Amino acid sequence: MDYKGSNVETLTHAKRVMLDRANKPFTALNDGPFRTSLDKMDGVFRKEVVSYRVSNGFLYKETAVRHFTDGDYNDTVTTETLHSVE
């Protein structure tokens, strides 16, 4: 039997849970130290997240910044082209 791309003889509840968890995509909001860091807000007035990606033969650096002031926030995102990649 094929279940979400995995060949299993018998699909039990435990196997289904394990395969569903394994096939769940990773995001910035998955549990772990990164999520914990994003959630910590005590005394924070600025938060930055930097991502690097390769696309269309170039290396890009994307920086997302959130500034907190007077109970509100302002977001900015900048993208820099760093280098061509072959």
N, C-alpha and C positions, 0 to 999 in steps of 0.2 A: 504494500500500500504506500502511496506517495502522500505525504502531508507537508505542505509548505516547503517543498524541495528536498525533503528528507525521506529516504526509503525505510519504512519500519514494518516489521512483521505484524505486530499487534500494537494498536494505539490505545494505551491506557491513559487515564486521567493524568498521572504523574508525567508520562512522556509528552502529552499534549502541553502541559504547563511548561516543561523544560524547553520544548521546541518553540513555543510562543515567546518565551523569554529570550531565547537565543536569536530569534528572528526580529526582535524589536529593534528598530533603528536607534543609534546613539545620537543624542542631542546635547546641547549645553545644559539641559535641565535634568539629565539622568543623575541619580544619586552618586555621591562621591565628593572628593575634596574640592573639585572645581565648583560644583553646585553649592557646597558649604561656603566657599569664598564669595560667591555671587550673593548669597543670602545674608551675609554679615553686613549690617548697615549701621551699627552703633558708631556715631561720630563721623560717618562718611559724608564728605562733601563733593567728591568726584570719584567716578568709577570708570575704568577703561578696560576694554577687551580688544586684544590685538589678534588678528587671524592672518595667516599666510596661505596663499593658494597659488597653484599653477593653472593657468588657463590660456588657451590660444598661443602657446609658446612663450609666455611671459610669467615671471614671478611677481605677484602682487602682495602688498601689505595693506590690510584694511583695519583701521582703528575706529572703534565705536566708543564714544565718550558720553557719559551722562553727568551733568553738573546739577547738584542739588542746592536750591536756595529758597528760603522762606516757605518750606512745605511743598515746593513745586520742583520741577526738573526741566532741563533742556537737553536734547540729544543732538549729537553731531556724528557724522560718519565721514571719514576721509579714506580715499584709496590711492595708494602710491604704486607706480610701476617701478619695481626695483631692478629687474634685469631680464634679458631674454634668456630662454632656456631651450637648449637643443636636444 
